[in-house]
Amino acid sequence: MAETKKMTLFGREMDVTEVPISESKEVFNTYKLEDGTMLKVKNVAVRILRLEGQFNPSPDGRPIYLVFSNPVVDVESSPLTKKE
């Protein structure tokens, strides 16, 4: 069972629970730049916290999560690649 902890957010102390990631599917977004470079970018979630007792104001009342992520960038190809 995940442990609930206190965290200060927006000047208020709130209860948060770390929710382990059990499965993920991460896909790249691909961008073609004006200089001919093909760039691939994605965000990788590294930590997810659920705000206890906090819900989205929409009619379905979904729980609110904080997602900590790191960007991953790959230059797939580029005409600017340095020749050795």
PDB file of N, CA, C and O in Angstrom:
ATOM      1  N   MET A   1       0.851  -1.191   0.000  1.00  0.00           N
ATOM      2  CA  MET A   1       0.000   0.000   0.000  1.00  0.00           C
ATOM      3  C   MET A   1       0.883   1.236   0.000  1.00  0.00           C
ATOM      4  O   MET A   1       1.839   1.319   0.771  1.00  0.00           O
ATOM      5  N   ALA A   2       0.570   2.187  -0.853  1.00  0.00           N
ATOM      6  CA  ALA A   2       1.347   3.412  -0.952  1.00  0.00           C
ATOM      7  C   ALA A   2       1.136   4.268   0.293  1.00  0.00           C
ATOM      8  O   ALA A   2       0.051   4.297   0.875  1.00  0.00           O
ATOM      9  N   GLU A   3       2.195   4.958   0.681  1.00  0.00           N
ATOM     10  CA  GLU A   3       2.163   5.800   1.878  1.00  0.00           C
ATOM     11  C   GLU A   3       1.760   7.218   1.505  1.00  0.00           C
ATOM     12  O   GLU A   3       2.263   7.776   0.529  1.00  0.00           O
ATOM     13  N   THR A   4       0.847   7.806   2.286  1.00  0.00           N
ATOM     14  CA  THR A   4       0.438   9.188   2.087  1.00  0.00           C
ATOM     15  C   THR A   4       1.388  10.089   2.862  1.00  0.00           C
ATOM     16  O   THR A   4       1.694   9.836   4.027  1.00  0.00           O
ATOM     17  N   LYS A   5       1.856  11.157   2.188  1.00  0.00           N
ATOM     18  CA  LYS A   5       2.792  12.109   2.792  1.00  0.00           C
ATOM     19  C   LYS A   5       2.230  13.515   2.654  1.00  0.00           C
ATOM     20  O   LYS A   5       1.284  13.744   1.900  1.00  0.00           O
ATOM     21  N   LYS A   6       2.811  14.443   3.378  1.00  0.00           N
ATOM     22  CA  LYS A   6       2.441  15.857   3.294  1.00  0.00           C
ATOM     23  C   LYS A   6       3.395  16.551   2.326  1.00  0.00           C
ATOM     24  O   LYS A   6       4.594  16.270   2.316  1.00  0.00           O
ATOM     25  N   MET A   7       2.846  17.472   1.502  1.00  0.00           N
ATOM     26  CA  MET A   7       3.652  18.260   0.582  1.00  0.00           C
ATOM     27  C   MET A   7       3.026  19.645   0.503  1.00  0.00           C
ATOM     28  O   MET A   7       1.803  19.781   0.472  1.00  0.00           O
ATOM     29  N   THR A   8       3.869  20.669   0.471  1.00  0.00           N
ATOM     30  CA  THR A   8       3.360  22.026   0.336  1.00  0.00           C
ATOM     31  C   THR A   8       3.232  22.365  -1.140  1.00  0.00           C
ATOM     32  O   THR A   8       4.215  22.353  -1.880  1.00  0.00           O
ATOM     33  N   LEU A   9       2.000  22.669  -1.563  1.00  0.00           N
ATOM     34  CA  LEU A   9       1.696  23.035  -2.945  1.00  0.00           C
ATOM     35  C   LEU A   9       0.859  24.304  -2.935  1.00  0.00           C
ATOM     36  O   LEU A   9      -0.154  24.381  -2.240  1.00  0.00           O
ATOM     37  N   PHE A  10       1.279  25.289  -3.702  1.00  0.00           N
ATOM     38  CA  PHE A  10       0.537  26.537  -3.815  1.00  0.00           C
ATOM     39  C   PHE A  10       0.277  27.170  -2.446  1.00  0.00           C
ATOM     40  O   PHE A  10      -0.774  27.763  -2.204  1.00  0.00           O
ATOM     41  N   GLY A  11       1.271  27.026  -1.552  1.00  0.00           N
ATOM     42  CA  GLY A  11       1.165  27.634  -0.233  1.00  0.00           C
ATOM     43  C   GLY A  11       0.305  26.873   0.760  1.00  0.00           C
ATOM     44  O   GLY A  11       0.078  27.352   1.871  1.00  0.00           O
ATOM     45  N   ARG A  12      -0.176  25.699   0.382  1.00  0.00           N
ATOM     46  CA  ARG A  12      -1.003  24.875   1.279  1.00  0.00           C
ATOM     47  C   ARG A  12      -0.355  23.527   1.479  1.00  0.00           C
ATOM     48  O   ARG A  12       0.245  22.975   0.557  1.00  0.00           O
ATOM     49  N   GLU A  13      -0.473  22.992   2.687  1.00  0.00           N
ATOM     50  CA  GLU A  13       0.010  21.631   2.926  1.00  0.00           C
ATOM     51  C   GLU A  13      -1.073  20.655   2.470  1.00  0.00           C
ATOM     52  O   GLU A  13      -2.232  20.759   2.872  1.00  0.00           O
ATOM     53  N   MET A  14      -0.672  19.707   1.623  1.00  0.00           N
ATOM     54  CA  MET A  14      -1.645  18.756   1.066  1.00  0.00           C
ATOM     55  C   MET A  14      -1.141  17.335   1.230  1.00  0.00           C
ATOM     56  O   MET A  14       0.064  17.094   1.301  1.00  0.00           O
ATOM     57  N   ASP A  15      -2.078  16.395   1.291  1.00  0.00           N
ATOM     58  CA  ASP A  15      -1.735  14.980   1.332  1.00  0.00           C
ATOM     59  C   ASP A  15      -1.524  14.481  -0.089  1.00  0.00           C
ATOM     60  O   ASP A  15      -2.352  14.715  -0.969  1.00  0.00           O
ATOM     61  N   VAL A  16      -0.399  13.786  -0.306  1.00  0.00           N
ATOM     62  CA  VAL A  16      -0.114  13.206  -1.615  1.00  0.00           C
ATOM     63  C   VAL A  16       0.293  11.753  -1.430  1.00  0.00           C
ATOM     64  O   VAL A  16       0.869  11.379  -0.409  1.00  0.00           O
ATOM     65  N   THR A  17      -0.013  10.948  -2.424  1.00  0.00           N
ATOM     66  CA  THR A  17       0.369   9.541  -2.419  1.00  0.00           C
ATOM     67  C   THR A  17       1.140   9.251  -3.689  1.00  0.00           C
ATOM     68  O   THR A  17       0.654   9.526  -4.786  1.00  0.00           O
ATOM     69  N   GLU A  18       2.349   8.692  -3.555  1.00  0.00           N
ATOM     70  CA  GLU A  18       3.103   8.304  -4.739  1.00  0.00           C
ATOM     71  C   GLU A  18       2.450   7.058  -5.329  1.00  0.00           C
ATOM     72  O   GLU A  18       2.183   6.088  -4.620  1.00  0.00           O
ATOM     73  N   VAL A  19       2.197   7.097  -6.635  1.00  0.00           N
ATOM     74  CA  VAL A  19       1.554   5.985  -7.327  1.00  0.00           C
ATOM     75  C   VAL A  19       2.591   5.373  -8.262  1.00  0.00           C
ATOM     76  O   VAL A  19       2.943   5.991  -9.266  1.00  0.00           O
ATOM     77  N   PRO A  20       3.088   4.174  -7.958  1.00  0.00           N
ATOM     78  CA  PRO A  20       4.096   3.539  -8.817  1.00  0.00           C
ATOM     79  C   PRO A  20       3.570   3.292 -10.229  1.00  0.00           C
ATOM     80  O   PRO A  20       2.391   2.995 -10.424  1.00  0.00           O
ATOM     81  N   ILE A  21       4.451   3.419 -11.194  1.00  0.00           N
ATOM     82  CA  ILE A  21       4.107   3.155 -12.590  1.00  0.00           C
ATOM     83  C   ILE A  21       4.256   1.655 -12.818  1.00  0.00           C
ATOM     84  O   ILE A  21       5.341   1.103 -12.638  1.00  0.00           O
ATOM     85  N   SER A  22       3.170   0.996 -13.215  1.00  0.00           N
ATOM     86  CA  SER A  22       3.246  -0.451 -13.421  1.00  0.00           C
ATOM     87  C   SER A  22       3.434  -0.806 -14.901  1.00  0.00           C
ATOM     88  O   SER A  22       3.854  -1.915 -15.229  1.00  0.00           O
ATOM     89  N   GLU A  23       3.123   0.136 -15.781  1.00  0.00           N
ATOM     90  CA  GLU A  23       3.251  -0.116 -17.213  1.00  0.00           C
ATOM     91  C   GLU A  23       3.306   1.237 -17.912  1.00  0.00           C
ATOM     92  O   GLU A  23       2.686   2.196 -17.451  1.00  0.00           O
ATOM     93  N   SER A  24       4.037   1.325 -19.014  1.00  0.00           N
ATOM     94  CA  SER A  24       4.066   2.587 -19.760  1.00  0.00           C
ATOM     95  C   SER A  24       4.202   2.320 -21.255  1.00  0.00           C
ATOM     96  O   SER A  24       4.723   1.290 -21.684  1.00  0.00           O
ATOM     97  N   LYS A  25       3.720   3.275 -22.021  1.00  0.00           N
ATOM     98  CA  LYS A  25       3.910   3.261 -23.472  1.00  0.00           C
ATOM     99  C   LYS A  25       4.294   4.693 -23.834  1.00  0.00           C
ATOM    100  O   LYS A  25       3.487   5.616 -23.718  1.00  0.00           O
ATOM    101  N   GLU A  26       5.512   4.855 -24.263  1.00  0.00           N
ATOM    102  CA  GLU A  26       6.013   6.188 -24.560  1.00  0.00           C
ATOM    103  C   GLU A  26       6.354   6.261 -26.041  1.00  0.00           C
ATOM    104  O   GLU A  26       7.137   5.460 -26.552  1.00  0.00           O
ATOM    105  N   VAL A  27       5.769   7.213 -26.709  1.00  0.00           N
ATOM    106  CA  VAL A  27       6.023   7.370 -28.139  1.00  0.00           C
ATOM    107  C   VAL A  27       6.647   8.735 -28.404  1.00  0.00           C
ATOM    108  O   VAL A  27       6.401   9.703 -27.684  1.00  0.00           O
ATOM    109  N   PHE A  28       7.455   8.787 -29.448  1.00  0.00           N
ATOM    110  CA  PHE A  28       8.078  10.033 -29.846  1.00  0.00           C
ATOM    111  C   PHE A  28       7.131  10.839 -30.729  1.00  0.00           C
ATOM    112  O   PHE A  28       6.366  10.275 -31.511  1.00  0.00           O
ATOM    113  N   ASN A  29       7.190  12.154 -30.598  1.00  0.00           N
ATOM    114  CA  ASN A  29       6.615  13.074 -31.583  1.00  0.00           C
ATOM    115  C   ASN A  29       7.764  13.424 -32.513  1.00  0.00           C
ATOM    116  O   ASN A  29       8.877  13.675 -32.049  1.00  0.00           O
ATOM    117  N   THR A  30       7.516  13.445 -33.820  1.00  0.00           N
ATOM    118  CA  THR A  30       8.566  13.717 -34.790  1.00  0.00           C
ATOM    119  C   THR A  30       8.313  15.061 -35.454  1.00  0.00           C
ATOM    120  O   THR A  30       7.192  15.371 -35.860  1.00  0.00           O
ATOM    121  N   TYR A  31       9.383  15.860 -35.558  1.00  0.00           N
ATOM    122  CA  TYR A  31       9.298  17.190 -36.136  1.00  0.00           C
ATOM    123  C   TYR A  31      10.334  17.329 -37.240  1.00  0.00           C
ATOM    124  O   TYR A  31      11.500  16.980 -37.054  1.00  0.00           O
ATOM    125  N   LYS A  32       9.905  17.845 -38.397  1.00  0.00           N
ATOM    126  CA  LYS A  32      10.844  18.159 -39.462  1.00  0.00           C
ATOM    127  C   LYS A  32      11.091  19.665 -39.386  1.00  0.00           C
ATOM    128  O   LYS A  32      10.157  20.460 -39.487  1.00  0.00           O
ATOM    129  N   LEU A  33      12.344  20.045 -39.208  1.00  0.00           N
ATOM    130  CA  LEU A  33      12.704  21.449 -39.058  1.00  0.00           C
ATOM    131  C   LEU A  33      13.055  22.058 -40.412  1.00  0.00           C
ATOM    132  O   LEU A  33      13.357  21.337 -41.363  1.00  0.00           O
ATOM    133  N   GLU A  34      13.016  23.376 -40.493  1.00  0.00           N
ATOM    134  CA  GLU A  34      13.319  24.065 -41.743  1.00  0.00           C
ATOM    135  C   GLU A  34      14.728  23.773 -42.260  1.00  0.00           C
ATOM    136  O   GLU A  34      14.973  23.841 -43.464  1.00  0.00           O
ATOM    137  N   ASP A  35      15.664  23.443 -41.342  1.00  0.00           N
ATOM    138  CA  ASP A  35      17.035  23.163 -41.790  1.00  0.00           C
ATOM    139  C   ASP A  35      17.205  21.721 -42.274  1.00  0.00           C
ATOM    140  O   ASP A  35      18.319  21.293 -42.576  1.00  0.00           O
ATOM    141  N   GLY A  36      16.090  20.967 -42.348  1.00  0.00           N
ATOM    142  CA  GLY A  36      16.136  19.601 -42.845  1.00  0.00           C
ATOM    143  C   GLY A  36      16.322  18.547 -41.768  1.00  0.00           C
ATOM    144  O   GLY A  36      16.313  17.353 -42.068  1.00  0.00           O
ATOM    145  N   THR A  37      16.487  18.959 -40.533  1.00  0.00           N
ATOM    146  CA  THR A  37      16.682  18.026 -39.419  1.00  0.00           C
ATOM    147  C   THR A  37      15.366  17.342 -39.058  1.00  0.00           C
ATOM    148  O   THR A  37      14.314  17.981 -39.033  1.00  0.00           O
ATOM    149  N   MET A  38      15.431  16.043 -38.778  1.00  0.00           N
ATOM    150  CA  MET A  38      14.290  15.300 -38.231  1.00  0.00           C
ATOM    151  C   MET A  38      14.568  15.109 -36.746  1.00  0.00           C
ATOM    152  O   MET A  38      15.541  14.458 -36.367  1.00  0.00           O
ATOM    153  N   LEU A  39      13.701  15.684 -35.903  1.00  0.00           N
ATOM    154  CA  LEU A  39      13.882  15.675 -34.459  1.00  0.00           C
ATOM    155  C   LEU A  39      12.769  14.861 -33.821  1.00  0.00           C
ATOM    156  O   LEU A  39      11.601  15.010 -34.181  1.00  0.00           O
ATOM    157  N   LYS A  40      13.127  13.997 -32.869  1.00  0.00           N
ATOM    158  CA  LYS A  40      12.147  13.199 -32.142  1.00  0.00           C
ATOM    159  C   LYS A  40      12.180  13.623 -30.673  1.00  0.00           C
ATOM    160  O   LYS A  40      13.252  13.743 -30.079  1.00  0.00           O
ATOM    161  N   VAL A  41      10.990  13.851 -30.089  1.00  0.00           N
ATOM    162  CA  VAL A  41      10.881  14.348 -28.723  1.00  0.00           C
ATOM    163  C   VAL A  41       9.790  13.569 -27.983  1.00  0.00           C
ATOM    164  O   VAL A  41       8.737  13.268 -28.545  1.00  0.00           O
ATOM    165  N   LYS A  42      10.061  13.249 -26.709  1.00  0.00           N
ATOM    166  CA  LYS A  42       9.025  12.666 -25.857  1.00  0.00           C
ATOM    167  C   LYS A  42       9.323  13.027 -24.407  1.00  0.00           C
ATOM    168  O   LYS A  42      10.462  13.342 -24.061  1.00  0.00           O
ATOM    169  N   ASN A  43       8.307  12.979 -23.570  1.00  0.00           N
ATOM    170  CA  ASN A  43       8.460  13.143 -22.125  1.00  0.00           C
ATOM    171  C   ASN A  43       8.350  11.782 -21.472  1.00  0.00           C
ATOM    172  O   ASN A  43       7.487  10.982 -21.836  1.00  0.00           O
ATOM    173  N   VAL A  44       9.217  11.513 -20.512  1.00  0.00           N
ATOM    174  CA  VAL A  44       9.196  10.243 -19.793  1.00  0.00           C
ATOM    175  C   VAL A  44       8.838  10.535 -18.334  1.00  0.00           C
ATOM    176  O   VAL A  44       9.573  11.239 -17.641  1.00  0.00           O
ATOM    177  N   ALA A  45       7.714   9.998 -17.872  1.00  0.00           N
ATOM    178  CA  ALA A  45       7.299  10.176 -16.483  1.00  0.00           C
ATOM    179  C   ALA A  45       8.241   9.408 -15.568  1.00  0.00           C
ATOM    180  O   ALA A  45       8.511   8.228 -15.792  1.00  0.00           O
ATOM    181  N   VAL A  46       8.741  10.082 -14.534  1.00  0.00           N
ATOM    182  CA  VAL A  46       9.649   9.431 -13.592  1.00  0.00           C
ATOM    183  C   VAL A  46       9.036   9.284 -12.195  1.00  0.00           C
ATOM    184  O   VAL A  46       9.493   8.470 -11.392  1.00  0.00           O
ATOM    185  N   ARG A  47       7.995  10.080 -11.914  1.00  0.00           N
ATOM    186  CA  ARG A  47       7.336   9.999 -10.600  1.00  0.00           C
ATOM    187  C   ARG A  47       5.931  10.571 -10.741  1.00  0.00           C
ATOM    188  O   ARG A  47       5.730  11.598 -11.389  1.00  0.00           O
ATOM    189  N   ILE A  48       4.968   9.900 -10.130  1.00  0.00           N
ATOM    190  CA  ILE A  48       3.584  10.365 -10.188  1.00  0.00           C
ATOM    191  C   ILE A  48       3.008  10.392  -8.776  1.00  0.00           C
ATOM    192  O   ILE A  48       3.109   9.419  -8.028  1.00  0.00           O
ATOM    193  N   LEU A  49       2.399  11.531  -8.426  1.00  0.00           N
ATOM    194  CA  LEU A  49       1.765  11.703  -7.118  1.00  0.00           C
ATOM    195  C   LEU A  49       0.287  12.015  -7.323  1.00  0.00           C
ATOM    196  O   LEU A  49      -0.078  12.781  -8.216  1.00  0.00           O
ATOM    197  N   ARG A  50      -0.551  11.421  -6.494  1.00  0.00           N
ATOM    198  CA  ARG A  50      -1.985  11.723  -6.514  1.00  0.00           C
ATOM    199  C   ARG A  50      -2.290  12.658  -5.346  1.00  0.00           C
ATOM    200  O   ARG A  50      -1.860  12.401  -4.221  1.00  0.00           O
ATOM    201  N   LEU A  51      -3.023  13.733  -5.599  1.00  0.00           N
ATOM    202  CA  LEU A  51      -3.438  14.646  -4.531  1.00  0.00           C
ATOM    203  C   LEU A  51      -4.659  14.047  -3.855  1.00  0.00           C
ATOM    204  O   LEU A  51      -5.718  13.931  -4.472  1.00  0.00           O
ATOM    205  N   GLU A  52      -4.518  13.668  -2.601  1.00  0.00           N
ATOM    206  CA  GLU A  52      -5.607  13.010  -1.880  1.00  0.00           C
ATOM    207  C   GLU A  52      -6.751  13.980  -1.600  1.00  0.00           C
ATOM    208  O   GLU A  52      -6.534  15.085  -1.104  1.00  0.00           O
ATOM    209  N   GLY A  53      -7.960  13.559  -1.921  1.00  0.00           N
ATOM    210  CA  GLY A  53      -9.156  14.358  -1.657  1.00  0.00           C
ATOM    211  C   GLY A  53      -9.334  15.521  -2.616  1.00  0.00           C
ATOM    212  O   GLY A  53     -10.182  16.381  -2.380  1.00  0.00           O
ATOM    213  N   GLN A  54      -8.558  15.571  -3.693  1.00  0.00           N
ATOM    214  CA  GLN A  54      -8.661  16.651  -4.680  1.00  0.00           C
ATOM    215  C   GLN A  54      -9.134  16.065  -6.006  1.00  0.00           C
ATOM    216  O   GLN A  54      -8.614  15.050  -6.471  1.00  0.00           O
ATOM    217  N   PHE A  55     -10.125  16.716  -6.604  1.00  0.00           N
ATOM    218  CA  PHE A  55     -10.717  16.186  -7.819  1.00  0.00           C
ATOM    219  C   PHE A  55     -10.908  17.278  -8.860  1.00  0.00           C
ATOM    220  O   PHE A  55     -11.096  18.448  -8.527  1.00  0.00           O
ATOM    221  N   ASN A  56     -10.857  16.877 -10.118  1.00  0.00           N
ATOM    222  CA  ASN A  56     -11.089  17.759 -11.250  1.00  0.00           C
ATOM    223  C   ASN A  56     -12.497  18.336 -11.122  1.00  0.00           C
ATOM    224  O   ASN A  56     -13.425  17.611 -10.764  1.00  0.00           O
ATOM    225  N   PRO A  57     -12.675  19.633 -11.409  1.00  0.00           N
ATOM    226  CA  PRO A  57     -14.013  20.226 -11.254  1.00  0.00           C
ATOM    227  C   PRO A  57     -15.023  19.802 -12.324  1.00  0.00           C
ATOM    228  O   PRO A  57     -16.186  20.201 -12.264  1.00  0.00           O
ATOM    229  N   SER A  58     -14.597  19.007 -13.288  1.00  0.00           N
ATOM    230  CA  SER A  58     -15.530  18.564 -14.329  1.00  0.00           C
ATOM    231  C   SER A  58     -16.576  17.623 -13.721  1.00  0.00           C
ATOM    232  O   SER A  58     -16.387  17.118 -12.615  1.00  0.00           O
ATOM    233  N   PRO A  59     -17.664  17.391 -14.433  1.00  0.00           N
ATOM    234  CA  PRO A  59     -18.743  16.548 -13.891  1.00  0.00           C
ATOM    235  C   PRO A  59     -18.311  15.130 -13.504  1.00  0.00           C
ATOM    236  O   PRO A  59     -18.932  14.509 -12.642  1.00  0.00           O
ATOM    237  N   ASP A  60     -17.244  14.614 -14.143  1.00  0.00           N
ATOM    238  CA  ASP A  60     -16.853  13.239 -13.813  1.00  0.00           C
ATOM    239  C   ASP A  60     -15.975  13.151 -12.566  1.00  0.00           C
ATOM    240  O   ASP A  60     -15.741  12.045 -12.079  1.00  0.00           O
ATOM    241  N   GLY A  61     -15.475  14.274 -12.025  1.00  0.00           N
ATOM    242  CA  GLY A  61     -14.749  14.295 -10.760  1.00  0.00           C
ATOM    243  C   GLY A  61     -13.511  13.418 -10.706  1.00  0.00           C
ATOM    244  O   GLY A  61     -13.296  12.716  -9.718  1.00  0.00           O
ATOM    245  N   ARG A  62     -12.697  13.447 -11.747  1.00  0.00           N
ATOM    246  CA  ARG A  62     -11.482  12.620 -11.774  1.00  0.00           C
ATOM    247  C   ARG A  62     -10.458  13.112 -10.758  1.00  0.00           C
ATOM    248  O   ARG A  62     -10.381  14.313 -10.497  1.00  0.00           O
ATOM    249  N   PRO A  63      -9.660  12.193 -10.172  1.00  0.00           N
ATOM    250  CA  PRO A  63      -8.621  12.599  -9.221  1.00  0.00           C
ATOM    251  C   PRO A  63      -7.536  13.415  -9.919  1.00  0.00           C
ATOM    252  O   PRO A  63      -7.349  13.298 -11.130  1.00  0.00           O
ATOM    253  N   ILE A  64      -6.826  14.236  -9.156  1.00  0.00           N
ATOM    254  CA  ILE A  64      -5.762  15.085  -9.692  1.00  0.00           C
ATOM    255  C   ILE A  64      -4.410  14.440  -9.400  1.00  0.00           C
ATOM    256  O   ILE A  64      -4.154  13.990  -8.283  1.00  0.00           O
ATOM    257  N   TYR A  65      -3.550  14.401 -10.414  1.00  0.00           N
ATOM    258  CA  TYR A  65      -2.208  13.825 -10.314  1.00  0.00           C
ATOM    259  C   TYR A  65      -1.161  14.869 -10.655  1.00  0.00           C
ATOM    260  O   TYR A  65      -1.397  15.745 -11.487  1.00  0.00           O
ATOM    261  N   LEU A  66      -0.007  14.779 -10.013  1.00  0.00           N
ATOM    262  CA  LEU A  66       1.179  15.548 -10.381  1.00  0.00           C
ATOM    263  C   LEU A  66       2.110  14.578 -11.089  1.00  0.00           C
ATOM    264  O   LEU A  66       2.361  13.479 -10.594  1.00  0.00           O
ATOM    265  N   VAL A  67       2.621  14.978 -12.243  1.00  0.00           N
ATOM    266  CA  VAL A  67       3.519  14.112 -13.007  1.00  0.00           C
ATOM    267  C   VAL A  67       4.862  14.805 -13.137  1.00  0.00           C
ATOM    268  O   VAL A  67       4.944  15.912 -13.668  1.00  0.00           O
ATOM    269  N   PHE A  68       5.914  14.159 -12.655  1.00  0.00           N
ATOM    270  CA  PHE A  68       7.277  14.638 -12.805  1.00  0.00           C
ATOM    271  C   PHE A  68       7.875  13.887 -13.988  1.00  0.00           C
ATOM    272  O   PHE A  68       7.858  12.657 -14.026  1.00  0.00           O
ATOM    273  N   SER A  69       8.399  14.631 -14.949  1.00  0.00           N
ATOM    274  CA  SER A  69       8.895  13.981 -16.167  1.00  0.00           C
ATOM    275  C   SER A  69      10.200  14.601 -16.640  1.00  0.00           C
ATOM    276  O   SER A  69      10.565  15.711 -16.250  1.00  0.00           O
ATOM    277  N   ASN A  70      10.883  13.861 -17.480  1.00  0.00           N
ATOM    278  CA  ASN A  70      12.118  14.319 -18.115  1.00  0.00           C
ATOM    279  C   ASN A  70      11.929  14.272 -19.624  1.00  0.00           C
ATOM    280  O   ASN A  70      11.383  13.304 -20.153  1.00  0.00           O
ATOM    281  N   PRO A  71      12.381  15.324 -20.327  1.00  0.00           N
ATOM    282  CA  PRO A  71      12.296  15.285 -21.781  1.00  0.00           C
ATOM    283  C   PRO A  71      13.413  14.424 -22.373  1.00  0.00           C
ATOM    284  O   PRO A  71      14.529  14.390 -21.853  1.00  0.00           O
ATOM    285  N   VAL A  72      13.100  13.739 -23.455  1.00  0.00           N
ATOM    286  CA  VAL A  72      14.092  12.951 -24.200  1.00  0.00           C
ATOM    287  C   VAL A  72      14.056  13.469 -25.633  1.00  0.00           C
ATOM    288  O   VAL A  72      12.994  13.530 -26.253  1.00  0.00           O
ATOM    289  N   VAL A  73      15.225  13.841 -26.153  1.00  0.00           N
ATOM    290  CA  VAL A  73      15.325  14.385 -27.507  1.00  0.00           C
ATOM    291  C   VAL A  73      16.322  13.554 -28.298  1.00  0.00           C
ATOM    292  O   VAL A  73      17.402  13.232 -27.803  1.00  0.00           O
ATOM    293  N   ASP A  74      15.955  13.204 -29.536  1.00  0.00           N
ATOM    294  CA  ASP A  74      16.832  12.447 -30.419  1.00  0.00           C
ATOM    295  C   ASP A  74      16.845  13.120 -31.786  1.00  0.00           C
ATOM    296  O   ASP A  74      15.793  13.372 -32.372  1.00  0.00           O
ATOM    297  N   VAL A  75      18.045  13.410 -32.291  1.00  0.00           N
ATOM    298  CA  VAL A  75      18.165  13.917 -33.652  1.00  0.00           C
ATOM    299  C   VAL A  75      18.223  12.694 -34.546  1.00  0.00           C
ATOM    300  O   VAL A  75      19.241  12.004 -34.610  1.00  0.00           O
ATOM    301  N   GLU A  76      17.117  12.429 -35.239  1.00  0.00           N
ATOM    302  CA  GLU A  76      17.027  11.241 -36.088  1.00  0.00           C
ATOM    303  C   GLU A  76      17.929  11.369 -37.312  1.00  0.00           C
ATOM    304  O   GLU A  76      18.620  10.421 -37.683  1.00  0.00           O
ATOM    305  N   SER A  77      17.918  12.539 -37.931  1.00  0.00           N
ATOM    306  CA  SER A  77      18.805  12.806 -39.064  1.00  0.00           C
ATOM    307  C   SER A  77      18.917  14.311 -39.244  1.00  0.00           C
ATOM    308  O   SER A  77      18.011  15.061 -38.882  1.00  0.00           O
ATOM    309  N   SER A  78      20.044  14.745 -39.808  1.00  0.00           N
ATOM    310  CA  SER A  78      20.236  16.154 -40.050  1.00  0.00           C
ATOM    311  C   SER A  78      21.278  16.370 -41.124  1.00  0.00           C
ATOM    312  O   SER A  78      22.316  15.709 -41.116  1.00  0.00           O
ATOM    313  N   PRO A  79      21.024  17.292 -42.060  1.00  0.00           N
ATOM    314  CA  PRO A  79      22.045  17.612 -43.046  1.00  0.00           C
ATOM    315  C   PRO A  79      23.210  18.363 -42.403  1.00  0.00           C
ATOM    316  O   PRO A  79      24.244  18.559 -43.041  1.00  0.00           O
ATOM    317  N   LEU A  80      23.056  18.780 -41.161  1.00  0.00           N
ATOM    318  CA  LEU A  80      24.107  19.505 -40.451  1.00  0.00           C
ATOM    319  C   LEU A  80      25.061  18.579 -39.692  1.00  0.00           C
ATOM    320  O   LEU A  80      25.988  19.050 -39.033  1.00  0.00           O
ATOM    321  N   THR A  81      24.838  17.260 -39.782  1.00  0.00           N
ATOM    322  CA  THR A  81      25.679  16.300 -39.072  1.00  0.00           C
ATOM    323  C   THR A  81      27.137  16.502 -39.447  1.00  0.00           C
ATOM    324  O   THR A  81      27.472  16.619 -40.626  1.00  0.00           O
ATOM    325  N   LYS A  82      27.999  16.542 -38.447  1.00  0.00           N
ATOM    326  CA  LYS A  82      29.433  16.759 -38.654  1.00  0.00           C
ATOM    327  C   LYS A  82      30.038  15.533 -39.324  1.00  0.00           C
ATOM    328  O   LYS A  82      29.849  14.406 -38.866  1.00  0.00           O
ATOM    329  N   LYS A  83      30.755  15.758 -40.396  1.00  0.00           N
ATOM    330  CA  LYS A  83      31.437  14.656 -41.114  1.00  0.00           C
ATOM    331  C   LYS A  83      32.799  14.455 -40.486  1.00  0.00           C
ATOM    332  O   LYS A  83      33.501  15.417 -40.175  1.00  0.00           O
ATOM    333  N   GLU A  84      33.164  13.206 -40.304  1.00  0.00           N
ATOM    334  CA  GLU A  84      34.476  12.904 -39.705  1.00  0.00           C
ATOM    335  C   GLU A  84      35.465  12.521 -40.750  1.00  0.00           C
ATOM    336  O   GLU A  84      36.619  12.233 -40.432  1.00  0.00           O
TER     337      GLU A  84
END
